[in-house]
Structure formats: C-alpha cells, structure tokens
Amino acid sequence: MATVSMTVNGKAVSGNVEPRTLLVQFLRENLRLTGTHVGCDTSQCGACVVHVDGKAVKSCTLLALSCDGSDVVTIEGLAHDGKLHPMQEAFREHHGLQCGYCTPGMIMSAIDIVNRKGNALDEHTIREELEGNICRCTGYHNIVKAVEAGAAAMGGKAMPMAAE
C-alpha cells in the first residue's frame, strides 16, 4: 500500500491505495464521491471525466498515485451554496440528459471546453470537442443546446475551484 494525498473539491484528502488503484476508484470507493461514473474502463465513453489541476481527464485510466499533490474537482465540487454551476443548470434547463449516467462527464468536459475555447461556441465545435463522451440515450441535440447555454452563462470565465 502507498499513501496518496490530494485536494478534492477544495478539501485536503489522503488515503492508502494499492499502486494500481485508478483515480476513479479512489474517488468512488475511498472518498465515496460516486458522481464520477465508470462506463467502459477503456477511456472510450467519458463518463469518468474529472478535472485534475484544471484540465479535464478520464479518471478511469489515471492512477491515483499519479495525482499525488494534485487539485481534483469532481461533479460534486461544482455547486456552491446550494446553487448549481451554470453548466449544470444549463443541462437541467435544456434537458441535456435522459438516464443521466453520462451527464457528470459531459458537464465536466463542457466546462473544460469553455475554459479552453471561451464562451462563443458553435455547434460544430461543441460536437467535435465532445467526441470523447458517449451518450447512449440521446441524439446529442439537447446536450449541444445545454453546452451552448452553459457556455454563455459562464461568460467565458474559467471555472471557479471548489474552495472559492
């Protein structure tokens, strides 16, 4: 066993893990943050996307030990003072989900897109940028509308970290 320490959603955490423990396992099993989903175990679906040091990553292919000292934000770290993050609110308002399994990863990816590309996103850019996220329930139309609305609501500002 090895000890890993990181900041998750603004809180310092640590735990003993096997060297082969994936970040998604650490988040779900050690920290009980179950909003990050495991959909494929092969980095294909994007249900496990979280932010590590400000960048979107697929946590199902990242070792927890490689995140020692990192700042991690999960879907649970987005809402503040009982108010949804603008991207979460946009997914709710624009019905950007059906079963909801892919939604946390979609939202985390969408925020990353805005952080990298700004808030003036067109449909082509959104669809291209979301290629690493699979939804098996929808035709993506409402997801694209939600990302457009969320991007506009974010105003092109980088996502505030959980500690703010």
C-alpha positions, 0 to 999 in steps of 0.5 A: 500500500502507498499513501496518496494525498490530494485536494478534492473539491477544495478539501485536503484528502489522503488515503492508502491505495494499492499502486494500481488503484485508478483515480476513479476508484479512489474517488468512488470507493475511498472518498465515496464521491460516486458522481464520477461514473465508470462506463467502459474502463477503456477511456472510450465513453467519458463518463469518468471525466474529472478535472485534475489541476484544471484540465479535464481527464478520464479518471478511469485510466489515471492512477491515483498515485499519479495525482499525488499533490494534485487539485481534483474537482469532481461533479460534486465540487461544482455547486456552491451554496446550494446553487448549481454551476451554470453548466449544470443548470444549463443541462437541467434547463435544456434537458441535456440528459435522459438516464443521466449516467453520462451527464457528470462527464459531459458537464465536466468536459463542457466546462473544460471546453469553455475554459479552453475555447471561451464562451462563443461556441458553435455547434460544430465545435461543441460536437467535435470537442465532445467526441470523447463522451458517449451518450447512449440515450440521446441524439446529442441535440439537447446536450449541444443546446445545454453546452451552448447555454452553459457556455454563455452563462459562464461568460467565458470565465474559467471555472471557479475551484471548489474552495472559492 
